[in-house]
Amino acid sequence: MKTGFTIVVALVIGALAAHLALPDNGYALINFRGYIIETSVPILVLLLILAYLAVRALVYIWQAPRRLGEAWARGRRRHAGKKATQGYIALAEGRLSKGERLLTSGARHSETPLLNYLAAARAAQMQGDRQRRDAWLSMACEQEPAATEAVLLTQAELQLEDGQHAEALASLNRVRERQPNHAQALKLLGELHQRRGEWQPLAELLPLIRRHGNVPTEMLDEWSVAAWSNIMAAPQTDRSALDRVWEAVPRHLRREPRLSLARAKALIACGAVDDAELEIRRTLNDDWSEALVNLYGQLAVADPATHLKRIEAWLKEHPEDPALLLAAGRTCVRHQLWGKARSYFEASLALRGSPETYRALGQLMAQLGEAQSASRAFERGLSMATTTTPSTAVTSTSSLPAPAGRIAI
């Protein structure tokens, strides 16, 4: 603006100087509808410049209200931006009430009102005020109608954190009505089913999450294991129902020990003990699992001799596995190999005391007529089951008969 004004002043001075300095400064005549204007050229130039300045001044005056409004709006946005920054700082410092107040006081004039209201909603929830949280979320929708899905997802996430599962489900369903394969909506819905223990709906949703969701593979596998394990743990009416469930399990998870354990237990419940034995054995060959070993030792298979041989073959590879020694002892009991069973139980206890092993040993001692040893074993097992300090249970083996040491197999 200063440069333009300087140029105009220079032109005016130059025109006047030319008018005074030149002996013949020209002649201009303007005839417009009977009106005649006679003047010199420098004066005409001066008049034109003055007319231009007058027009510019009128335009500036005409635009002044709009310019003032824009300047005022910029000032409000800067002020709102400063408040928002202070609000985020207050939230980071744990001053939730002040942070919420700063974020919302100038949110309407902020360049990012949506972010202000969403942050304020989180702050309100952290203070335990659901009503104020939902009010801020409603205002976020009013400010940014195009961001309705984002607001609903934030609402669902907050409701899920607050234990409002039914409300979270309603919010997520609203999002999926608009976008059925929305990645974040699928993730939150999977988390909702997992928290509520709704295993069948979770299992049905998992393939869609794998295709469209943004859930890490590890978490997806954990959800899959939890869902299918609990589905198989439910009472099965027949073997065909269990087989249909197993067919739905992803192939890369079928040798997962927890799923194999659930299937083996379901097979036992269906009366297919030999199939359960095969399932456990196949999984143990690939991935050793103490839970599967414990179950394997309790199987009443059709060929107990082969069963014991397999356990003893594993003991050559895992000679100091207390769960495997317990399984071997139980199998020997079924074979009525009392001495060998006692040696296995005591060897297992020497490595790690457990209420289960003490109970098995106590039952064996009672069956052999050694009431005092049986009583001590039951007492130690009960003590270990009720105590909270594992070290106490481990040292309690001192009052039992001394273990027979390492067993030669």
Residue pairs with C-beta under 8 A, 6 or more apart in sequence:
8 49
8 52
8 53
11 45
11 49
12 46
12 49
15 42
15 43
15 45
15 46
15 49
16 42
16 46
18 25
18 42
19 25
19 40
19 42
19 43
25 40
25 41
25 42
26 40
26 41
26 42
27 38
27 40
27 41
28 37
28 38
28 39
28 40
28 41
28 43
28 44
29 36
29 37
29 38
30 36
30 37
30 38
31 37
39 47
73 109
76 106
76 109
77 109
77 110
77 111
79 106
79 109
80 106
80 107
80 109
80 110
80 111
81 110
81 111
83 102
83 103
83 105
83 106
83 110
84 102
84 103
84 106
84 107
84 110
84 112
84 115
84 116
86 102
87 98
87 99
87 100
87 101
87 102
87 103
87 116
87 119
87 120
88 99
88 103
88 119
89 99
90 96
90 98
90 99
90 102
91 99
91 100
91 103
91 119
91 123
96 123
96 126
96 127
97 123
97 127
99 119
99 123
100 120
100 123
100 124
100 127
103 116
103 117
103 119
103 120
103 123
104 116
104 117
104 120
104 136
107 113
107 116
107 117
107 120
107 139
107 143
108 143
110 116
113 140
113 143
113 144
114 140
114 143
114 144
114 147
114 150
114 151
117 136
117 137
117 139
117 140
117 143
118 136
118 137
118 140
118 150
118 151
118 154
120 136
121 133
121 134
121 136
121 137
121 140
121 154
121 155
121 158
122 133
122 154
122 158
124 130
124 132
124 133
124 136
125 133
125 158
125 161
125 162
130 162
130 164
133 158
134 155
137 151
137 154
137 155
140 147
140 151
141 147
141 148
141 151
144 151
148 178
149 175
149 178
149 179
149 182
149 185
152 171
152 172
152 174
152 175
153 171
153 172
153 175
153 182
153 184
153 185
153 188
155 171
156 168
156 171
156 172
156 175
156 185
156 188
157 168
157 188
159 165
159 167
159 168
159 171
160 168
160 188
160 191
160 192
160 195
165 192
165 195
165 196
168 188
168 192
169 189
169 192
172 185
172 188
172 189
172 192
175 182
175 185
176 182
176 185
176 189
179 185
181 208
181 211
181 212
182 212
183 212
183 213
183 214
184 214
186 205
186 208
186 209
186 212
186 213
186 215
187 209
187 213
187 214
187 215
189 205
190 202
190 205
190 206
190 209
190 213
190 215
190 223
192 198
193 199
193 201
193 202
193 205
194 202
194 223
194 226
194 227
197 230
199 226
199 227
199 228
199 230
199 231
200 227
200 231
202 223
202 226
202 227
203 224
203 227
203 228
203 231
203 248
206 220
206 223
206 224
206 227
209 215
209 220
210 220
213 220
215 223
221 253
221 256
224 249
224 250
224 253
225 253
225 256
225 258
225 259
228 245
228 248
228 249
228 253
228 259
228 262
229 258
229 259
229 261
229 262
230 262
231 245
232 242
232 245
232 246
232 259
232 262
232 263
232 265
232 266
233 262
233 265
233 266
235 269
236 242
236 245
236 266
236 269
236 270
238 270
239 267
239 270
239 272
242 263
242 266
242 267
242 270
246 254
246 263
249 259
253 259
254 260
255 282
255 283
255 286
255 287
256 287
257 283
257 287
257 289
257 291
257 292
258 291
260 279
260 280
260 282
260 283
260 289
260 292
261 280
261 289
261 291
261 292
261 295
263 276
263 279
264 276
264 279
264 280
264 292
264 295
265 276
265 295
267 273
267 275
267 276
267 279
268 276
268 299
273 299
273 300
273 301
273 302
274 301
274 302
276 295
276 299
277 296
277 299
277 301
277 307
280 292
280 295
280 296
280 299
281 296
281 310
283 289
283 292
284 292
284 293
284 296
284 314
288 318
290 321
290 323
293 321
293 323
293 324
293 327
294 323
294 326
294 327
294 356
296 311
296 327
297 311
297 323
297 324
297 326
297 327
297 328
297 329
297 330
297 331
298 327
298 330
299 307
300 334
301 307
304 331
304 334
304 335
305 335
307 331
308 328
308 331
308 332
308 335
311 324
311 327
311 328
311 331
312 328
312 409
314 321
314 324
315 321
315 324
315 325
315 328
315 407
315 409
316 409
318 324
319 406
319 409
320 351
321 351
322 348
322 349
322 351
322 352
322 354
322 357
323 348
325 344
325 345
325 347
325 348
325 351
325 407
326 344
326 345
326 348
326 354
326 356
326 357
326 360
328 344
329 340
329 341
329 342
329 343
329 344
329 345
329 348
329 357
329 360
329 361
329 364
330 341
330 360
332 338
332 340
332 341
332 344
333 341
333 360
333 364
338 364
338 367
338 368
341 364
342 361
342 364
342 365
342 368
342 404
343 403
343 404
343 407
344 407
345 357
345 360
345 361
345 364
346 361
346 400
346 401
346 402
346 403
346 404
347 403
347 404
347 405
347 406
347 407
348 354
348 357
349 357
349 358
349 361
349 397
349 400
349 403
350 397
350 403
352 394
353 380
353 384
353 393
353 394
353 396
353 397
354 381
354 384
354 393
355 381
355 382
355 384
355 385
355 393
356 381
357 381
358 377
358 378
358 380
358 381
358 384
359 377
359 378
359 381
361 377
361 400
362 373
362 374
362 375
362 377
362 378
362 381
363 374
364 374
365 371
365 373
365 374
365 377
366 374
373 400
373 401
376 399
376 400
377 400
380 393
380 396
380 397
380 399
380 400
383 392
383 393
383 396
384 390
384 392
384 393
384 396
387 393
397 403
